[in-house]
Amino acid sequence: MIFKIIYFIKYFKPSFKWRLPYLLAVCTMPTITLTHFSCVEYGIKVGVTIGFFGSIPVICYACHKVFMEQWLEEEEDD
């Protein structure tokens, strides 16, 4: 199961009009959720720190998609 999730994350490429909303959702939803639940469980100070450090891999993923795989360039259909 974990290999299917990794394969999906690695090779998923939506159409051009859905790439930016996908990246916005990927960058905001996990980080806000992680920050919220860690603040509830551990308090504001520790929760924000956990949310900050938990968002680093998510932002690295988004930057890889945008800059290394050139997601913001439109594809030409031949």
CNS distance restraints for C-alpha pairs under 8 A (distance, minus, plus):
assign (resid   1 and name CA) (resid   5 and name CA) 6.53 0.50 0.50
assign (resid   2 and name CA) (resid   6 and name CA) 6.22 0.50 0.50
assign (resid   3 and name CA) (resid   7 and name CA) 6.01 0.50 0.50
assign (resid   4 and name CA) (resid   8 and name CA) 6.09 0.50 0.50
assign (resid   5 and name CA) (resid   9 and name CA) 6.17 0.50 0.50
assign (resid   6 and name CA) (resid  10 and name CA) 6.06 0.50 0.50
assign (resid   7 and name CA) (resid  11 and name CA) 6.04 0.50 0.50
assign (resid   8 and name CA) (resid  12 and name CA) 5.39 0.50 0.50
assign (resid  13 and name CA) (resid  19 and name CA) 7.63 0.50 0.50
assign (resid  14 and name CA) (resid  18 and name CA) 5.95 0.50 0.50
assign (resid  14 and name CA) (resid  19 and name CA) 5.83 0.50 0.50
assign (resid  15 and name CA) (resid  19 and name CA) 6.45 0.50 0.50
assign (resid  16 and name CA) (resid  20 and name CA) 7.94 0.50 0.50
assign (resid  16 and name CA) (resid  71 and name CA) 7.73 0.50 0.50
assign (resid  16 and name CA) (resid  72 and name CA) 7.60 0.50 0.50
assign (resid  16 and name CA) (resid  74 and name CA) 6.44 0.50 0.50
assign (resid  16 and name CA) (resid  75 and name CA) 7.75 0.50 0.50
assign (resid  18 and name CA) (resid  22 and name CA) 6.03 0.50 0.50
assign (resid  19 and name CA) (resid  23 and name CA) 6.17 0.50 0.50
assign (resid  19 and name CA) (resid  71 and name CA) 7.09 0.50 0.50
assign (resid  19 and name CA) (resid  72 and name CA) 7.68 0.50 0.50
assign (resid  20 and name CA) (resid  24 and name CA) 6.11 0.50 0.50
assign (resid  20 and name CA) (resid  72 and name CA) 7.94 0.50 0.50
assign (resid  21 and name CA) (resid  25 and name CA) 6.07 0.50 0.50
assign (resid  22 and name CA) (resid  26 and name CA) 6.07 0.50 0.50
assign (resid  23 and name CA) (resid  27 and name CA) 6.00 0.50 0.50
assign (resid  23 and name CA) (resid  62 and name CA) 6.33 0.50 0.50
assign (resid  24 and name CA) (resid  28 and name CA) 6.04 0.50 0.50
assign (resid  25 and name CA) (resid  29 and name CA) 5.60 0.50 0.50
assign (resid  26 and name CA) (resid  30 and name CA) 6.67 0.50 0.50
assign (resid  26 and name CA) (resid  58 and name CA) 7.26 0.50 0.50
assign (resid  26 and name CA) (resid  62 and name CA) 7.76 0.50 0.50
assign (resid  27 and name CA) (resid  31 and name CA) 6.73 0.50 0.50
assign (resid  27 and name CA) (resid  55 and name CA) 7.77 0.50 0.50
assign (resid  27 and name CA) (resid  58 and name CA) 6.09 0.50 0.50
assign (resid  27 and name CA) (resid  59 and name CA) 6.37 0.50 0.50
assign (resid  27 and name CA) (resid  62 and name CA) 7.14 0.50 0.50
assign (resid  28 and name CA) (resid  32 and name CA) 5.91 0.50 0.50
assign (resid  29 and name CA) (resid  33 and name CA) 6.01 0.50 0.50
assign (resid  30 and name CA) (resid  34 and name CA) 5.94 0.50 0.50
assign (resid  30 and name CA) (resid  55 and name CA) 7.74 0.50 0.50
assign (resid  31 and name CA) (resid  35 and name CA) 6.01 0.50 0.50
assign (resid  31 and name CA) (resid  51 and name CA) 5.99 0.50 0.50
assign (resid  31 and name CA) (resid  52 and name CA) 7.69 0.50 0.50
assign (resid  31 and name CA) (resid  54 and name CA) 6.82 0.50 0.50
assign (resid  31 and name CA) (resid  55 and name CA) 5.38 0.50 0.50
assign (resid  31 and name CA) (resid  58 and name CA) 7.91 0.50 0.50
assign (resid  32 and name CA) (resid  36 and name CA) 5.98 0.50 0.50
assign (resid  32 and name CA) (resid  51 and name CA) 7.36 0.50 0.50
assign (resid  33 and name CA) (resid  37 and name CA) 6.22 0.50 0.50
assign (resid  34 and name CA) (resid  38 and name CA) 6.00 0.50 0.50
assign (resid  34 and name CA) (resid  50 and name CA) 7.66 0.50 0.50
assign (resid  34 and name CA) (resid  51 and name CA) 5.55 0.50 0.50
assign (resid  34 and name CA) (resid  54 and name CA) 7.34 0.50 0.50
assign (resid  35 and name CA) (resid  39 and name CA) 5.96 0.50 0.50
assign (resid  35 and name CA) (resid  47 and name CA) 5.69 0.50 0.50
assign (resid  35 and name CA) (resid  48 and name CA) 5.69 0.50 0.50
assign (resid  35 and name CA) (resid  50 and name CA) 6.66 0.50 0.50
assign (resid  35 and name CA) (resid  51 and name CA) 4.19 0.50 0.50
assign (resid  35 and name CA) (resid  52 and name CA) 7.60 0.50 0.50
assign (resid  36 and name CA) (resid  40 and name CA) 6.29 0.50 0.50
assign (resid  36 and name CA) (resid  47 and name CA) 7.30 0.50 0.50
assign (resid  36 and name CA) (resid  51 and name CA) 7.97 0.50 0.50
assign (resid  37 and name CA) (resid  41 and name CA) 6.13 0.50 0.50
assign (resid  37 and name CA) (resid  47 and name CA) 7.61 0.50 0.50
assign (resid  38 and name CA) (resid  42 and name CA) 5.65 0.50 0.50
assign (resid  38 and name CA) (resid  43 and name CA) 7.19 0.50 0.50
assign (resid  38 and name CA) (resid  46 and name CA) 7.52 0.50 0.50
assign (resid  38 and name CA) (resid  47 and name CA) 4.44 0.50 0.50
assign (resid  38 and name CA) (resid  48 and name CA) 7.50 0.50 0.50
assign (resid  38 and name CA) (resid  50 and name CA) 6.78 0.50 0.50
assign (resid  38 and name CA) (resid  51 and name CA) 7.23 0.50 0.50
assign (resid  39 and name CA) (resid  43 and name CA) 4.60 0.50 0.50
assign (resid  39 and name CA) (resid  44 and name CA) 4.81 0.50 0.50
assign (resid  39 and name CA) (resid  45 and name CA) 7.51 0.50 0.50
assign (resid  39 and name CA) (resid  46 and name CA) 6.88 0.50 0.50
assign (resid  39 and name CA) (resid  47 and name CA) 3.90 0.50 0.50
assign (resid  39 and name CA) (resid  48 and name CA) 6.55 0.50 0.50
assign (resid  40 and name CA) (resid  44 and name CA) 7.53 0.50 0.50
assign (resid  40 and name CA) (resid  47 and name CA) 7.46 0.50 0.50
assign (resid  41 and name CA) (resid  47 and name CA) 7.62 0.50 0.50
assign (resid  42 and name CA) (resid  46 and name CA) 5.98 0.50 0.50
assign (resid  42 and name CA) (resid  47 and name CA) 5.80 0.50 0.50
assign (resid  43 and name CA) (resid  47 and name CA) 5.67 0.50 0.50
assign (resid  44 and name CA) (resid  48 and name CA) 6.01 0.50 0.50
assign (resid  45 and name CA) (resid  49 and name CA) 6.51 0.50 0.50
assign (resid  46 and name CA) (resid  50 and name CA) 6.17 0.50 0.50
assign (resid  47 and name CA) (resid  51 and name CA) 6.11 0.50 0.50
assign (resid  48 and name CA) (resid  52 and name CA) 6.02 0.50 0.50
assign (resid  49 and name CA) (resid  53 and name CA) 6.26 0.50 0.50
assign (resid  50 and name CA) (resid  54 and name CA) 5.86 0.50 0.50
assign (resid  51 and name CA) (resid  55 and name CA) 6.10 0.50 0.50
assign (resid  52 and name CA) (resid  56 and name CA) 6.91 0.50 0.50
assign (resid  54 and name CA) (resid  58 and name CA) 7.60 0.50 0.50
assign (resid  55 and name CA) (resid  59 and name CA) 6.21 0.50 0.50
assign (resid  56 and name CA) (resid  60 and name CA) 6.19 0.50 0.50
assign (resid  57 and name CA) (resid  61 and name CA) 6.14 0.50 0.50
assign (resid  58 and name CA) (resid  62 and name CA) 6.36 0.50 0.50
assign (resid  59 and name CA) (resid  63 and name CA) 6.09 0.50 0.50
assign (resid  60 and name CA) (resid  64 and name CA) 6.07 0.50 0.50
assign (resid  61 and name CA) (resid  65 and name CA) 6.30 0.50 0.50
assign (resid  62 and name CA) (resid  66 and name CA) 6.19 0.50 0.50
assign (resid  63 and name CA) (resid  67 and name CA) 5.82 0.50 0.50
assign (resid  63 and name CA) (resid  68 and name CA) 7.55 0.50 0.50
assign (resid  64 and name CA) (resid  68 and name CA) 5.03 0.50 0.50
assign (resid  64 and name CA) (resid  69 and name CA) 6.64 0.50 0.50
assign (resid  65 and name CA) (resid  69 and name CA) 5.07 0.50 0.50
assign (resid  65 and name CA) (resid  70 and name CA) 6.59 0.50 0.50
assign (resid  65 and name CA) (resid  71 and name CA) 6.03 0.50 0.50
assign (resid  66 and name CA) (resid  70 and name CA) 5.10 0.50 0.50
assign (resid  66 and name CA) (resid  71 and name CA) 4.88 0.50 0.50
assign (resid  66 and name CA) (resid  72 and name CA) 6.21 0.50 0.50
assign (resid  67 and name CA) (resid  71 and name CA) 7.23 0.50 0.50
